Amino acid sequence: MQTLKVELANRSYPIHIGRNLISDASLILPYLKRKHVAIVTNTTVAPLYLDKLSQALQAAGVTVIPIILPDGEAYKNTETLNKIYDVLLQNRCERSTTLIALGGGVIGDLTGYAAATYLRGVPFIQIPTTLLSQVDSSVGGKTGINHPLGKNMIGAFYQPQLVLADIDTLQTLPAREFSAGMAEVIKYGLILDAEFFDWLEANMTSLMQLDEAALSYAIYRSCQNKADVVAKDEHEQGERALLNLGHTFGHAIENAMGYGVWLHGEAVAAGTMMAADLSRRMGWLSQIEVNRIKTSFEAANLPTIPPKLGAEKYLDLMGLDKKVENGKIRLVLQQGIGKSVITSDYDVNQLKETLAL
């Protein structure tokens, strides 16, 4: 097992990465205020891992309340959130009850937001079961739900007590979901870690074959990159926004196509290609670098061509992004592989050319 720490003073917490962590209650017990937890999961993950986690905790004397939600991005909304509150209230859960998110990014975001708001704040633990959630959404404390007008527009910054990334869960992950997670892994190399991007290019075949050593390294390096950024800018006032490379374009794709039609990572990959295209038009990125980015996404079986929504539709949806400031869409663009910048200083006509492709 490898461990790294998200450094946030008295709210710091560890990320454990390894095998068979779900069965190890000793990793969880030190973070429980009392031996009473609610495990939030979904209909896909529950048959695979709920019993394993529940039995490990119950054997250690912990009372477990299961909350099983429908699976999919389409359910990341207020209605599903209320289902969590319903069970917590019906079971008279107190502030000493810990919520455990067992699932992918949707479950993590929903559970974290429920934890942030139930009784004005209860502890929670992240046990991410997808590659995307292990390297991205479970780390950093972003929680929330979608609104019909925009993705992740309602939420809170609320840090977990602990993150357990059990790489064994990736063996049961559908290939499409694994590829979606690779979009976020590649993102870290692109925004701030050129050396890691080089490593990914050389090791993509091993990663796609679920090689344990390669997976462990990629997850650790990704989490390390994100933890470093979060420690400097927890509430996304500056540098943390760089982690949203491709996301402004990608969220527009998800919204337009219907949540869940394009997986988040798929939309991020296509959105990152749009950011790369605009960066090239601005003279910040060479065509050779754009080709390297495209080749990496293709090697991970990710889409590199966005849907044709039209420039005006894209602009309308991108205007709902959280990074909009004074009515201006701020974008994360690249000045080279491993170097990114957040800016509103771009030629709108060049942006429209990118959006019209």
C-alpha positions in Angstrom: 0.0 0.0 0.0 1.2 3.5 -0.9 0.0 6.5 1.1 0.2 10.2 0.4 -1.4 13.2 2.2 -3.6 16.1 1.2 -2.0 18.9 3.3 -4.8 21.2 4.6 -3.6 21.9 8.2 -6.1 20.4 10.7 -8.2 19.1 7.8 -5.4 17.1 6.2 -6.2 13.5 5.3 -4.4 10.5 3.8 -5.0 8.8 0.4 -4.2 5.0 0.6 -3.6 3.3 -2.7 -3.3 -0.5 -2.9 -5.1 -3.8 -3.2 -7.8 -5.4 -1.1 -8.3 -2.2 0.9 -12.1 -2.5 1.0 -11.8 -5.6 3.3 -9.4 -3.8 5.8 -11.6 -2.2 8.4 -8.5 -1.2 10.4 -7.9 1.6 7.8 -11.3 3.1 8.5 -11.9 2.6 12.2 -9.5 5.4 13.3 -11.6 8.0 11.4 -15.0 7.1 12.9 -16.3 9.3 15.6 -18.4 6.4 16.7 -19.1 2.9 15.3 -22.0 4.0 13.1 -21.8 4.5 9.3 -24.1 4.9 6.3 -22.6 3.4 3.2 -23.9 5.2 0.0 -23.5 3.2 -3.2 -25.4 2.4 -6.3 -27.1 -0.6 -8.0 -24.0 -1.4 -10.0 -21.4 -1.3 -7.3 -23.5 -2.7 -4.4 -23.6 -6.3 -5.7 -19.8 -6.2 -6.1 -18.5 -4.5 -3.0 -21.2 -3.6 -0.5 -21.2 -6.9 1.4 -17.4 -7.0 1.5 -17.2 -3.6 3.1 -20.2 -4.1 5.3 -19.0 -7.4 6.7 -15.5 -6.0 7.4 -16.9 -3.1 9.4 -19.6 -5.2 11.2 -16.9 -7.7 12.2 -15.2 -4.7 13.9 -18.4 -3.8 15.7 -19.6 -1.1 13.4 -23.3 -0.6 12.7 -23.9 -0.2 8.9 -26.8 1.5 7.2 -26.8 0.8 3.4 -28.1 3.4 1.0 -28.4 2.1 -2.6 -29.0 4.6 -5.3 -29.7 4.3 -9.0 -26.5 4.4 -11.2 -25.6 7.1 -13.6 -24.9 10.8 -14.1 -28.6 11.4 -14.9 -29.3 10.7 -11.2 -26.8 13.3 -9.8 -29.6 15.6 -8.8 -31.7 16.9 -5.9 -34.2 14.0 -6.1 -31.4 11.4 -5.5 -29.8 13.6 -2.9 -33.1 13.6 -1.0 -33.1 9.8 -1.0 -29.9 10.0 1.1 -31.4 12.5 3.5 -34.5 10.3 3.8 -32.6 7.3 5.0 -30.4 9.3 7.3 -33.4 10.9 9.0 -35.4 7.7 9.1 -32.5 6.1 11.0 -32.0 9.1 13.2 -28.4 9.5 12.2 -26.5 12.0 14.3 -23.5 14.2 13.6 -21.3 11.4 14.8 -22.5 9.2 11.9 -19.9 8.9 9.1 -21.0 8.6 5.5 -19.0 6.4 3.3 -19.1 6.9 -0.5 -18.6 3.6 -2.2 -18.7 4.1 -5.9 -17.6 6.4 -8.7 -17.6 10.1 -9.1 -21.4 10.5 -9.0 -21.7 8.6 -5.7 -18.7 10.5 -4.3 -20.1 13.9 -5.2 -23.6 13.1 -4.0 -22.4 11.6 -0.7 -19.9 14.5 -0.1 -22.6 17.1 -0.6 -25.0 15.1 1.6 -22.3 15.0 4.3 -21.6 18.7 3.9 -25.3 19.6 4.4 -26.9 17.0 6.6 -27.1 18.5 10.1 -24.8 21.2 8.7 -21.9 18.8 8.4 -21.1 15.1 9.2 -17.8 13.2 8.5 -17.4 11.3 5.3 -15.0 8.9 3.7 -14.3 8.3 0.0 -13.9 4.7 -1.3 -13.7 5.4 -5.1 -14.3 2.3 -7.3 -13.6 3.8 -10.8 -10.3 5.1 -12.2 -11.8 8.6 -12.7 -12.9 8.9 -9.1 -9.6 7.4 -7.8 -7.4 10.0 -9.6 -9.7 13.0 -9.5 -13.2 13.4 -8.0 -12.5 11.7 -4.6 -9.6 14.0 -3.9 -9.9 17.7 -3.1 -13.3 18.1 -1.5 -15.4 19.2 -4.5 -18.9 17.9 -3.9 -22.2 18.6 -5.6 -25.1 17.9 -7.9 -26.1 18.8 -11.4 -28.8 21.2 -12.4 -30.7 21.0 -15.8 -29.0 24.2 -16.8 -25.5 23.3 -15.8 -23.2 20.6 -14.4 -21.9 20.8 -10.9 -23.4 24.3 -10.4 -24.7 23.4 -6.9 -22.3 22.1 -4.3 -19.8 22.7 -1.6 -16.1 22.3 -0.8 -16.1 19.7 1.9 -13.1 17.5 2.5 -13.3 13.8 3.4 -11.6 12.2 6.4 -9.9 9.5 4.3 -9.6 8.2 0.7 -9.2 4.5 0.0 -8.3 3.8 -3.6 -8.5 0.0 -4.0 -7.1 -0.9 -7.4 -8.7 -4.3 -7.3 -12.0 -2.6 -8.1 -10.6 -1.6 -11.5 -10.7 -5.3 -12.5 -14.5 -5.1 -12.6 -14.7 -1.7 -14.3 -16.2 -1.7 -17.8 -13.6 -0.8 -20.5 -15.4 2.3 -21.4 -15.4 3.6 -17.8 -11.7 2.8 -17.5 -10.9 4.8 -20.6 -13.0 7.7 -19.2 -10.7 7.7 -16.2 -7.7 7.8 -18.4 -8.8 11.2 -19.6 -8.2 12.6 -16.2 -4.9 10.8 -15.8 -3.6 12.2 -19.1 -4.9 15.7 -18.0 -2.4 15.8 -15.1 0.5 15.3 -17.5 -0.8 18.0 -19.8 -1.4 20.7 -17.2 1.7 20.5 -15.0 3.7 17.4 -15.3 5.4 16.9 -18.7 7.6 14.1 -17.4 4.5 12.2 -16.4 3.0 12.7 -19.8 6.1 11.3 -21.4 5.8 8.3 -19.0 2.1 7.8 -20.0 3.1 7.8 -23.7 5.6 5.1 -23.0 3.4 3.0 -20.8 -0.1 3.4 -22.2 -0.3 -0.2 -23.4 0.5 -1.6 -19.9 -2.1 0.7 -18.4 -4.8 -0.3 -20.8 -3.9 -4.0 -20.0 -4.5 -3.1 -16.3 -0.9 -3.9 -15.3 -0.8 -3.5 -11.5 2.6 -1.7 -11.2 1.7 0.8 -14.0 -1.8 1.4 -12.5 -0.4 2.0 -9.0 2.2 4.4 -10.3 -0.3 6.4 -12.5 -2.9 6.6 -9.7 -0.2 7.7 -7.2 1.3 10.3 -9.5 -2.1 11.7 -10.4 -3.3 12.0 -6.8 0.1 13.5 -5.9 -0.4 16.2 -8.5 -3.9 17.0 -7.5 -3.1 17.0 -3.8 -0.3 19.5 -4.3 -2.6 21.8 -6.2 -5.4 21.5 -3.7 -3.1 22.2 -0.8 -2.2 25.6 -2.5 -5.7 26.5 -3.5 -8.4 24.6 -1.8 -11.4 26.8 -2.9 -10.3 27.3 -6.5 -9.4 31.0 -6.3 -6.5 30.5 -8.7 -4.2 27.6 -9.6 -6.7 24.9 -8.8 -8.8 26.0 -11.8 -6.0 24.6 -14.0 -7.3 21.2 -13.1 -10.3 22.0 -15.3 -8.5 21.6 -18.6 -11.0 20.6 -21.2 -13.9 20.8 -18.6 -15.5 24.0 -19.8 -15.9 22.5 -23.3 -16.6 19.1 -21.8 -19.4 20.2 -19.5 -21.1 21.8 -22.5 -20.9 18.5 -24.3 -22.4 16.6 -21.4 -25.2 19.1 -20.9 -26.1 19.3 -24.6 -26.0 15.5 -25.2 -27.9 14.7 -22.0 -26.1 13.7 -18.8 -24.7 10.2 -19.1 -24.8 9.9 -22.9 -21.2 11.0 -23.0 -19.2 9.9 -20.0 -17.5 12.7 -18.2 -14.0 11.5 -19.2 -15.1 11.2 -22.8 -16.3 14.7 -22.8 -13.2 15.9 -21.1 -11.0 14.2 -23.8 -12.9 15.9 -26.6 -13.0 19.2 -24.7 -9.2 19.0 -24.1 -8.7 18.6 -27.9 -10.8 21.8 -28.4 -8.6 23.6 -25.8 -5.6 22.3 -27.7 -6.9 23.5 -31.0 -7.6 27.0 -29.7 -4.1 27.0 -28.1 -2.6 26.1 -31.4 -4.6 28.9 -33.2 -3.1 31.3 -30.6 0.4 30.1 -31.3 0.8 28.6 -27.8 0.9 24.9 -28.9 2.6 23.4 -32.0 0.8 21.0 -34.3 3.3 18.3 -33.2 2.1 18.8 -29.6 -1.5 18.7 -30.6 -0.9 15.4 -32.4 0.8 14.0 -29.3 -2.2 14.8 -27.2 -4.6 13.3 -29.8 -2.5 10.1 -30.1 -2.6 9.7 -26.3 -6.3 10.0 -26.1 -6.8 7.6 -29.0 -4.4 5.1 -27.3 -6.8 5.2 -24.3 -9.8 4.6 -26.6 -11.2 8.1 -26.0 -13.0 10.4 -28.5 -11.0 13.2 -29.9 -13.7 14.8 -32.1 -16.5 16.7 -30.3 -20.1 16.7 -31.3 -21.1 19.4 -33.8 -23.3 21.6 -31.7 -22.5 24.9 -33.5 -20.5 27.8 -32.0 -23.5 29.6 -30.6 -24.8 26.6 -28.8 -21.4 25.9 -27.3 -21.0 29.5 -26.2 -24.4 29.5 -24.6 -23.6 26.4 -22.6 -20.1 27.4 -21.7 -21.5 30.6 -20.3 -22.9 28.5 -17.5 -19.5 27.4 -16.3 -18.3 28.2 -12.8 -15.2 29.9 -14.1 -17.2 32.7 -15.8 -16.1 36.0 -14.4 -17.7 39.4 -15.1 -19.6 37.7 -18.0 -16.4 36.5 -19.6 -15.7 32.8 -20.2 -12.3 32.0 -18.7 -10.6 29.0 -20.3 -7.8 26.7 -19.3 -5.4 26.6 -22.3 -2.0 25.2 -22.9 1.3 27.0 -23.6 3.0 23.6 -24.1 2.7 20.1 -22.7 3.0 20.3 -19.0 2.3 24.0 -18.9 -1.3 25.4 -18.8 -2.8 28.8 -18.0 -6.3 30.0 -17.2 -7.2 33.1 -19.2 -9.9 35.2 -20.7 -7.4 36.9 -23.0 -8.2 35.1 -26.2 -9.6 36.0 -29.6 -13.3 35.3 -29.6 -13.2 34.7 -33.4 -10.6 32.1 -32.9 -12.7 30.5 -30.2 -15.7 30.4 -32.6 -13.5 28.8 -35.3 -12.6 26.0 -32.8 -16.2 25.6 -31.7 -17.4 25.4 -35.4 -15.2 22.4 -36.2 
